[in-house]
Amino acid sequence: MTLQELVHQAASLYLDKVAVCFDECNNQPPLYYTYKTVVNIASELSNFLLLHCDFQGIREIGLYCQPGINLPSWILGILQVPAAYAPIDPDSPPPLSTHFMKKCNLKYILVEKKQINKFRSSYETLLNGDTFTVEHNDLVLFTLHWKNDEMNLMLSDRKEKHEKEKRKNGLSSDNNNEEKVEEHMDVRLKHCLAYVLHTSGTTGIPKIVRVPHECIVPNIQHFRILFNITQEDVLFLASPLTFDPSVVEIFLALSSGASLLIVPTSVRMLPSKLAAVLFSHHRVTVLQATPTLLRRFGAQLIKSTVLSASTSLRVLALGGEAFPSLTVLKSWRGEGNKTQIFNVYGITEVSSWATFYRIPEKILNSNLKCEMPVQLGFPLLGTVVEVRDTNGFTIQEGNGQVFLGGRNRVCFLDDEVRLPRGTMRATGDFVTVKDGEIFFLGRKDSQIKRHGKRLNIELVQRVAEELQYVESCAVTWYNQEKLILFMVSKDNLVKDYIFQELQRHLPSHAIPDELVLIDVLPFTSHGKIDVSELNKIYLNYINVKSECKLNGKEELWEKLQYLWKSILSLSEDLSKVPDESLFLNSGGDSLKSIRLLNEIEKLTGTSVPGLLEMILSSSILEIYNHILHTLFPDEDLTFSKSCATKRKLSDINQEEAGGKSLHQKSAMSLNCNSCYDGLVYVLKSSTGEKYWIFTTEDAVKSSATMDPTTGLLYIGSHDQHAYALDIYKKKCVWKLKCGGTVFSSPCLSLIPHHVYFATLGGLLLAINPASGNRIWKHSCGKPLFSSPQCCLRYVCIGCVDGNFLCFTHLGEQVWQFSTSGPIFSSPCTSPSEQDVFFGSHDCFIYSCNMEGHLRWKFETTSRVYATPFVFHNQSHSNDRLLAAASTDGKLWIVDSQTGQLQSVYELPGEVFSSPVVWESMLIIGCRNNYVYCLDLLGGNKK
């Protein structure tokens, strides 16, 4: 029985049922393939490959692609040739993949057309003049010709090893009698192999693992029975193709008439978004994952969604790493949860899983604290599990190393060509056997000797993870001399408290040398903890720590520059970070901003109020000056002539100050401007003279909004307050604490009479304009730099988590639209209020209708920070156009109905300013300190 035969059996029964769903999670409908479609596409690919591939020796075809709707069909098409598929991860380091391709002597590689440029640039040294390509639908078949000297060396090495094997087994080339063949497996047989992988290489040179159908099919057959998989189930492809559990996920679904859900790799990195996709949108019933991958959801989300009472998840199988302690596992389960939870164990060298154990309901539902570790359980179909002591003898009690195998559970490693059936492989995993039950102790490389005593570092991790306020953690043996505990905390804990708790539960030789608080555990593409990345984090930690004694303001500036370059992975050759550099525009994101915040506060030895908002919105120079205000509050903080934090109003550029001309019945016309110095300036429009100055307690970056019914002016400040000012009477009518810095501008609705403010704390507030009383508030969870926009029915706003949100004036969320990047752009609506327009850092301008459906999206060449502007086409008065700017200085004019490009202008600098159109003239500010006026009819710049 082969993997493709399992799928064909299911397809014959469920031809018209959905087999595969691919959801890009971009507000577009998911794509669905039936079993019939999957099989048809696979057959077309098989015919194509048979026409163009001429195999000599081992039958293998590389597959270079990202997850998508066609993925299962492509795999099935290769298997039907018959040939083994050899996945090559586009996101994997090219040297690792090059080693894999050379070691496998891959002659044929299927490359997804969307990835063709990346493939060519990553492997240009391999693609010589003899490389031949031919296209098939969304794929390109590359035929590689390896350099003779390389391949002759590899082939002779393989031949020499094969001859040694034959001599060792007492065989000659003409002595292959039937009995001997029956007792051996041969990698060269036409229908032998299913797929080819490589190990991670974390403990040495990556090993090539060739997996026969005979080895993996028993896994699929047993799990179908064990998990009771039916055609009603939805399984999630959680693993990349280069990680062998992906084979179980794909073929467990497609051999049972079930559906396989696939999402882009980027979505797997976003825990809250992934949880919504899996358990709200698609109601996934079976999930196989590493414990690290599950931990990334966070305890609260696991309890409220993944393992809640109402979850769709029937089966959760955790494997690939040490199983969480029962105490932690029980803390993750919501009351009334019925999900069956399994511990699965295996190694790539005997692909894929070897043992299973279902956690009894009685234990999961018990309120008693359970110190007992979780056993590895029982062998899967066809698998032999042995525990051997240091002398190689099988033991029934005590400690030893696990060996795995079975008559058919045999894989070929590196250059192995022929192996005896029943070959057993050492796992490097140590266990203890007690009363016939096997309990995992740790990896061979997790055993260390410290303070003269032997220690398993996974014990430290298990104990730390059970502490009440610990979200997740990892332990490393740094440079074989320091025990480092990395911890994601549920709260801002004092390190001394953690050490006290560890001392209560661990022997003295197991107490870590250092505790490093981090925002999130880094993990590999296989969902396991990335130890090399943890070591980098620690190296950065000690570099900063060793230099954390500040000897003045100039040293602070130098160290801030060092942290900036380090966290953003900027070139060390960059001698100085430009003063105007913005964190998010330099490659930063929300996680990196938290890291920078933590490192600055470690450096200064104190918390810096408002620092996160500054990191997300301000230049490095402004961040530096903000830190100085905290460290040296009573000193003159001028760092250099260009570094003064208080500037004259005339020095403020278009982005830093907003102005509105206020015309009342009074003969006097006034103009209001906000400023970074915390002052609101009211000027006489006719002369520019100061009429009134109102002082807030921090910088004001919000533009003012005027209420035509009362004459009051509303503005927000970084001091976390909203203000209502009567500028004619020169007084503050009311002020309201908003629960976060107010960066964006308020928006006024006349019906109903509300004024809306948004904060960097993620709050959207509706306030009574007359009294200043809060009517309602909504927490969006992430900072709001975008200004709210009102229409008759709704109020809309963008969020840095990439979501665009729409609410009724009563505070009820109506819909949410997701983009692929943070939204700093404020929305604007069409005159009919039927459409809303906004930009995103994913480089797109979006148009949605008021039901939240995408009308169109237009791709620019850079991030869109500014607010779009809708205006009449002067040439065709019935048409409406949309102007929008991208940060690379391009100004885009598109049709507001269709999103079709009409014209594009390029300014000589970055643009964060929002365009404004008056008649045929467009006015916009540029980072070169000029304001430009463009004649849209004549195309002239003035």
CORQUI-V540561 format. One record per run of one state. SS is the DSSP state (alpha for helix, beta for strand, coil for the rest). FROM is the first residue (numbers start at 1). LEN is the number of residues. If there is no record, write none. Layout:
# CORQUI-V540561
SS | FROM | LEN
SS | FROM | LEN
This chain:
# CORQUI-V540561
coil | 1 | 2
alpha | 3 | 11
coil | 14 | 4
beta | 18 | 6
coil | 24 | 7
beta | 31 | 4
alpha | 35 | 18
coil | 53 | 7
beta | 60 | 5
coil | 65 | 6
alpha | 71 | 9
coil | 80 | 4
beta | 84 | 5
coil | 89 | 5
alpha | 94 | 11
coil | 105 | 3
beta | 108 | 5
alpha | 113 | 10
coil | 123 | 9
beta | 132 | 5
coil | 137 | 2
beta | 139 | 5
coil | 144 | 4
alpha | 148 | 21
coil | 169 | 9
alpha | 178 | 5
coil | 183 | 1
beta | 184 | 3
coil | 187 | 6
beta | 193 | 6
coil | 199 | 9
beta | 208 | 5
alpha | 213 | 14
coil | 227 | 7
beta | 234 | 3
coil | 237 | 8
alpha | 245 | 10
coil | 255 | 4
beta | 259 | 5
coil | 264 | 1
alpha | 265 | 4
coil | 269 | 2
alpha | 271 | 11
coil | 282 | 4
beta | 286 | 4
coil | 290 | 1
alpha | 291 | 5
coil | 296 | 3
alpha | 299 | 8
coil | 307 | 8
beta | 315 | 4
coil | 319 | 7
alpha | 326 | 7
coil | 333 | 7
beta | 340 | 6
coil | 346 | 2
alpha | 348 | 3
coil | 351 | 4
beta | 355 | 4
coil | 359 | 2
alpha | 361 | 5
coil | 366 | 9
beta | 375 | 1
coil | 376 | 2
beta | 378 | 2
coil | 380 | 4
beta | 384 | 5
coil | 389 | 5
beta | 394 | 1
coil | 395 | 3
beta | 398 | 8
coil | 406 | 5
beta | 411 | 3
coil | 414 | 4
beta | 418 | 3
coil | 421 | 4
beta | 425 | 10
coil | 435 | 2
beta | 437 | 7
alpha | 444 | 3
beta | 447 | 4
coil | 451 | 2
beta | 453 | 4
alpha | 457 | 9
coil | 466 | 4
beta | 470 | 9
coil | 479 | 3
beta | 482 | 8
coil | 490 | 5
alpha | 495 | 11
coil | 506 | 2
alpha | 508 | 3
coil | 511 | 3
beta | 514 | 4
coil | 518 | 5
beta | 523 | 1
coil | 524 | 5
beta | 529 | 1
coil | 530 | 1
alpha | 531 | 16
coil | 547 | 6
alpha | 553 | 15
coil | 568 | 14
beta | 582 | 1
coil | 583 | 1
alpha | 584 | 3
coil | 587 | 3
alpha | 590 | 15
coil | 605 | 6
alpha | 611 | 7
coil | 618 | 1
beta | 619 | 1
alpha | 620 | 12
coil | 632 | 17
alpha | 649 | 3
coil | 652 | 7
beta | 659 | 5
coil | 664 | 5
beta | 669 | 6
coil | 675 | 4
beta | 679 | 6
coil | 685 | 5
beta | 690 | 6
coil | 696 | 9
beta | 705 | 2
coil | 707 | 6
beta | 713 | 4
coil | 717 | 4
beta | 721 | 6
coil | 727 | 4
beta | 731 | 7
coil | 738 | 9
beta | 747 | 3
coil | 750 | 4
beta | 754 | 5
coil | 759 | 4
beta | 763 | 5
coil | 768 | 6
beta | 774 | 6
coil | 780 | 9
beta | 789 | 2
coil | 791 | 3
beta | 794 | 5
coil | 799 | 4
beta | 803 | 6
coil | 809 | 4
beta | 813 | 6
coil | 819 | 9
beta | 828 | 2
coil | 830 | 5
beta | 835 | 5
coil | 840 | 4
beta | 844 | 6
coil | 850 | 4
beta | 854 | 6
coil | 860 | 9
beta | 869 | 4
coil | 873 | 7
beta | 880 | 6
coil | 886 | 4
beta | 890 | 6
coil | 896 | 5
beta | 901 | 6
coil | 907 | 9
beta | 916 | 3
coil | 919 | 2
beta | 921 | 5
coil | 926 | 5
beta | 931 | 5
coil | 936 | 4
beta | 940 | 2
coil | 942 | 1
